[in-house]
């Protein structure tokens, strides 16, 4: 379940860059995995407009 690891790392780090460094992935790969999870669940997990990213109510 790489998308779950990506979600957890991104939520802890607040951005895809740091999550990618931690997981040995590019920020784009982490973003893609999180988006895949969001599509499977049917809702957005992060508010990407704020820095650092914040979890939504569903996240």
Buried (B, 14 or more C-beta within 10 A) or exposed (E): EEBEBBBBBBBEBBBBBBBBBBBEBEBEBBBBBBBBBBEEEEEBBBEBEEEEBEBEEEB
